Amino acid sequence: MDLLLWRHAEAVDGIPDNTRELTERGLRQAHKVAEWLDSRRPKKLRVLVSPTTRTRQTASAFTQSFEVVPALAPGNDIADILGACGWPDGGGAVLIVGHQPELGRLASLLLSGQEADWTIKKGALWWFSNRVRDDETQTVLRAVMPADLV
């Protein structure tokens, strides 16, 4: 299974948090990463998005075909995110468009086996694969693409 974590692009500050929109810079970030991802898109990619405006706008730079998943909203547990995407046994590929600190904590869990406060930059995409080698399950970090390097 492939799991892609995409932190929403830069958004305006404000209240309420759920309706914050992307800035002009954020829109550019989202389109750059979307273009990079589109040329490398895994087959049968499911796109799951937090219900916030900024995550839906980020995903929309890539596709209009996405599922809004309440379990991806800010403040939810990592277990909720893993359950929503089916990692590691779900098969295929899932792109999650979400938030800090949850995505950073999930990335640390996948790579180190423990949750820690890792930072994923705004607009960045982290791509993980799960595989079995010699009866051992392994998580592989395939790519990290910050929006400012695309």
WONOR-V173423 format. One record per residue. N is the residue number from 1. RES is the residue in three letters. PSI is psi in whole degrees, 0 to 359 (NA if undefined). BURIAL is # if it has 16 or more other ideal C-beta (glycine too) atoms within 10 Angstrom, else .. D_FIRST is the distance of its C-alpha to the first C-alpha in whole Angstrom. Layout:
N_RES_PSI_BURIAL_D_FIRST ; N_RES_PSI_BURIAL_D_FIRST
This chain:
1_MET_142_#_0 ; 2_ASP_138_#_4 ; 3_LEU_119_#_7 ; 4_LEU_126_#_10 ; 5_LEU_120_#_13 ; 6_TRP_111_#_16 ; 7_ARG_138_#_20 ; 8_HIS_152_#_22 ; 9_ALA_176_#_25 ; 10_GLU_133_#_28 ; 11_ALA_160_#_30 ; 12_VAL_154_._34 ; 13_ASP_156_._35 ; 14_GLY_178_._37 ; 15_ILE_140_._37 ; 16_PRO_150_._35 ; 17_ASP_320_._32 ; 18_ASN_342_._30 ; 19_THR_10_._32 ; 20_ARG_134_#_32 ; 21_GLU_162_._31 ; 22_LEU_146_#_30 ; 23_THR_175_#_33 ; 24_GLU_318_._34 ; 25_ARG_318_._32 ; 26_GLY_320_#_29 ; 27_LEU_319_#_29 ; 28_ARG_317_#_29 ; 29_GLN_312_#_26 ; 30_ALA_318_#_24 ; 31_HIS_323_#_25 ; 32_LYS_310_#_25 ; 33_VAL_321_#_21 ; 34_ALA_319_#_20 ; 35_GLU_316_._22 ; 36_TRP_314_#_20 ; 37_LEU_321_#_17 ; 38_ASP_324_._18 ; 39_SER_351_._19 ; 40_ARG_12_._15 ; 41_ARG_125_._14 ; 42_PRO_153_#_10 ; 43_LYS_150_._11 ; 44_LYS_50_._11 ; 45_LEU_121_#_10 ; 46_ARG_137_#_12 ; 47_VAL_118_#_14 ; 48_LEU_133_#_15 ; 49_VAL_140_#_18 ; 50_SER_154_#_21 ; 51_PRO_1_._24 ; 52_THR_156_#_26 ; 53_THR_315_#_28 ; 54_ARG_326_#_26 ; 55_THR_322_#_23 ; 56_ARG_322_#_23 ; 57_GLN_321_#_25 ; 58_THR_311_#_23 ; 59_ALA_324_#_20 ; 60_SER_338_#_23 ; 61_ALA_338_#_24 ; 62_PHE_314_#_20 ; 63_THR_155_._20 ; 64_GLN_355_._23 ; 65_SER_87_._20 ; 66_PHE_158_#_18 ; 67_GLU_130_._18 ; 68_VAL_123_._21 ; 69_VAL_112_#_19 ; 70_PRO_330_._22 ; 71_ALA_346_#_20 ; 72_LEU_1_#_19 ; 73_ALA_155_#_23 ; 74_PRO_141_._24 ; 75_GLY_354_._25 ; 76_ASN_163_#_23 ; 77_ASP_157_._21 ; 78_ILE_324_#_18 ; 79_ALA_324_._17 ; 80_ASP_319_#_18 ; 81_ILE_314_#_15 ; 82_LEU_321_#_12 ; 83_GLY_321_._14 ; 84_ALA_325_#_14 ; 85_CYS_344_#_10 ; 86_GLY_15_._9 ; 87_TRP_138_#_7 ; 88_PRO_359_#_6 ; 89_ASP_4_._7 ; 90_GLY_338_#_7 ; 91_GLY_166_._5 ; 92_GLY_215_._5 ; 93_ALA_141_#_6 ; 94_VAL_130_#_8 ; 95_LEU_123_#_11 ; 96_ILE_126_#_13 ; 97_VAL_112_#_17 ; 98_GLY_213_#_19 ; 99_HIS_162_#_21 ; 100_GLN_148_#_23 ; 101_PRO_358_#_23 ; 102_GLU_315_#_20 ; 103_LEU_321_#_17 ; 104_GLY_319_#_19 ; 105_ARG_321_#_19 ; 106_LEU_317_#_16 ; 107_ALA_317_#_15 ; 108_SER_321_#_18 ; 109_LEU_317_#_16 ; 110_LEU_323_#_13 ; 111_LEU_327_._15 ; 112_SER_348_._18 ; 113_GLY_1_._17 ; 114_GLN_145_._20 ; 115_GLU_134_#_20 ; 116_ALA_162_._23 ; 117_ASP_76_._24 ; 118_TRP_152_#_22 ; 119_THR_130_._23 ; 120_ILE_123_#_21 ; 121_LYS_154_#_24 ; 122_LYS_131_#_24 ; 123_GLY_353_#_23 ; 124_ALA_153_#_20 ; 125_LEU_130_#_16 ; 126_TRP_133_#_14 ; 127_TRP_120_#_11 ; 128_PHE_150_#_8 ; 129_SER_147_#_6 ; 130_ASN_133_#_5 ; 131_ARG_165_._7 ; 132_VAL_125_._10 ; 133_ARG_127_._14 ; 134_ASP_47_._17 ; 135_ASP_18_._16 ; 136_GLU_129_._15 ; 137_THR_132_._11 ; 138_GLN_144_._11 ; 139_THR_129_#_10 ; 140_VAL_131_._11 ; 141_LEU_111_._12 ; 142_ARG_324_._12 ; 143_ALA_150_._15 ; 144_VAL_119_._17 ; 145_MET_97_#_19 ; 146_PRO_144_#_22 ; 147_ALA_328_#_24 ; 148_ASP_355_._27 ; 149_LEU_359_._26 ; 150_VAL_NA_#_24
